[in-house]
Amino acid sequence: MKNQSTSKAGISWIFKMAWRDSKASGKRLLLFMASIILGIAAVVSIQSFSANLKDNIALQSKALMGADFLIDSDKPPTPKVQAIIDSLGGVDAKGVSFPSMAVFPRSGDTKLVSIQGIQGAYPFYGELETVPLNAAGTYQKTNGALVDATLMLQFGVNVGDSIKIGNSLFPITGSLVSAPGTGGVGASIAPPIWIPFKSIEETGLIQIGSRVGYDFYFVADEQQDLEELDRLVDPMLDVEGADLDTHLSTGQRLGRNYENFGKFLNLVAFIALLLGCVGIASSVHIYIKEKLSSVAVLKCLGATRKQSFFIYLIQIAGMGFVGGFLGVLTGLVLQQSFPLLLQGYLPFEVEISFAPQAVSVGLILGVLMSVLFALTPLLSTWFVSPLQVLRVQDDNGKNSLTSRFLVLLAIMLFVFGFAYWLLGRLNYALYFVLAILMVFAVLGGTAILFMRLVKRYFPNSWGFTARQSLLNLFRPNNQTAVLILAIGVGTFLISTLYFTKDVLLAKTSLEASEKAPNLILMDVQTEQKEHAENSIKSSGLEVLNNIPIITMRVQQIKERPVRELILDTTTTMNKWILHHEFRVTYRDELVSSETSLEGTWPVEKTPNGLIPISLAENVAQGAQVNLGDKLIFNVQGVLMETYVANIRTVDWARMQINFSILFPSGILESAPQFHVLTTNVPDTGTSASLQRQLVKQFPTVSIIDLRQVLSVIEGILNKISWVINFMAFFSILTGIIVLIGSVRTSKYQRIKESVLLRTLGAKSKQILRITALEYLYLGLLGSGIGLVLALVGSFLLAKFVFQTAFIPSWPPFVIVLPVITLLVLLIGLFNSKTVLQSPPLEVLRKEIN
């Protein structure tokens, strides 16, 4: 009983001492708690929004598809596919979709659109929102068209006007506000137009080479197991070149697309949190250093090393809990802005609700990371001797190497575990930890190297102010390493995002040259080719490319038929190769976006009468074939035996027409084919005029203006870049708070130095210059190293990931670097104001509080 009461009293005493000490000096750590709040807020806001997004997708998956499940194909159903459809009770609705040019007769304007021909009461779930409301139920009966609302505003058309699609003229019976599957980026390039299924044939738009999708929609019985249906029926449809999708699988796939972006943002937020924890470790180091004499006194009075250790551990844990709690509240408020940031890129409205998992993650992270990163300095209290009270020299105690190693190992395991939880892949988590270690090691190592170089090669010939500013960088209790780390990581993130965005835009940009095509005519039939060429030339433009295209499927790979490979569950061959309908061309040379890897092209001799072909590297890898391997293609019912004569790389990101498979000339000229023509138009006015002329002559031809596509891509990248920069801002802000906190925490040491200098005759202006120079060095060094790391990282991304030339953009050099440096300087001067205002007698009278 006595031991229990003593234990209880001991615990109570520890908490009382932790509370009393924190009231007296805990405010020194408040700024570092703010850095934890920012990191937690960033993680919680993204975690909470991701959870809400996932729940919304699960709840709205039927509305997103408009049915319980569908069967889709890029060709009319074969007898076997039709038999499967009949066995499922027949379709409840069906549709056909394809891109086409639409003409507004009143103005003559043209636009690439996505045609949806619908038969039946589709959608069965969700809402076909139109203006007027009754248009959704009457457009099929009145043979009208529902036109995208944004498109109508853009071209100034109203309900009651007409729109021409192919050879048919449709009255606009309503504007299409929202519909299943019509949101997102695709609608920005080709806005949707819904017309009756029965009118599709009259448009004359479905011809050889047309990119058509056939959809068959089903409403499931209540007892029907959709997952089991998918497992049984989908393999049978795969053999026939069709596919089955349930609303569950579609929702999961959509969720994964947004989840990947969320994971990346989480990592950016996690880096901000790591920065805050580095600040915690630094501040606790200085804080505990000042408390070691108090710890020694406690031990003289009978306190055990465990009790003195837990007094300060409880303080740090309490600070982490409060920081985590406030960070959670901030994150929950912050997530309200995410639907606005992603507006236009989500096919539905996200309803924000409470996410318990995100809240618990924030609270646990606040406590766990604060304690983990504070353990190394806290261990100093464990090794303090009671004799420290009697010692005049500054003896901080020595930590056990084993304990320090175990703490470092615990931190690394935690970071790795959290990264794995975010990414779901061990290798990705490992790469993330290695990248973080590399960036932190370079920044920290550079800071330490800089301090040692300054100390070793100290410029004794400099003036007093310049010398003293350099001395401050390696004085006791200096914050050089932690400040350079915080400033450098924030600069690294922001600059890398700028550089990478520009790399992506450069890959899609159009060359300002007469030889660079920026207008593409698709689906030009053979009998239309000559007339289309003449129309382009009559406008004073040059036909840059006339590319023949033939559609075909792989019939056999090596000695195995494709049907057999589809049914083989053990094969590691990429399935898309087996199901894909390839669009190929024939030519005897490689273009600028292609580089030969193996073999030669063109081929002079063909062995055994086989036809030589050139494969893109990704196709060769997916089909698991090498030079000399045999493939048989089905070209409109005709089998063609080929062998792999060349393997090449293709830069698919280039804004030009690329092909997976090339045939030599003299083989496919008589095969059913269509053509793609390209030209270069100097301005938007000429482009619009030519498009109106071509669509009037050739209603079935689709025209793509690459400049419009590029503007959409640029808008997407700018939007994504803005969101990522918004999250990277947390890293910069965390770094600033670490900077403020570092100055505040070492303020008392600074006061001693300042008043001693003033006692020795230094003026306030001199001390101000010393401070300004010191923070100028820190700002330039931290942001400069971060910028160099960003340059190296972006160069590696451009070369190995995007495989393109890297040309750095200017904003990081002329904006990010000077602004961050100036910010560091101003904050340093502002927080040093107290130092300059302290009278020298404070030190002489030992009245420093």
Helices and strands as residue ranges (DSSP letters): H 2-25, G 26-29, H 30-65, E 69-73, H 79-87, E 93-104, E 109-120, E 129-131, H 135-138, E 145-148, H 149-155, E 162-165, E 168-178, H 186-189, E 192-196, G 197-199, H 200-203, E 213-218, H 226-239, E 242-246, H 247-300, H 305-334, G 335-337, H 338-341, H 356-382, G 386-389, H 401-423, H 426-456, H 464-471, G 472-474, H 480-508, E 519-525, H 526-538, E 543-557, E 560-561, H 562-567, H 575-579, E 582-586, E 594-599, G 607-609, E 611-616, H 617-623, E 630-635, E 638-650, E 661-663, E 674-679, H 684-697, E 702-705, H 706-745, H 747-759, H 764-796, I 797-801, H 811-811, I 812-816, H 817-831, H 833-837, H 841-844
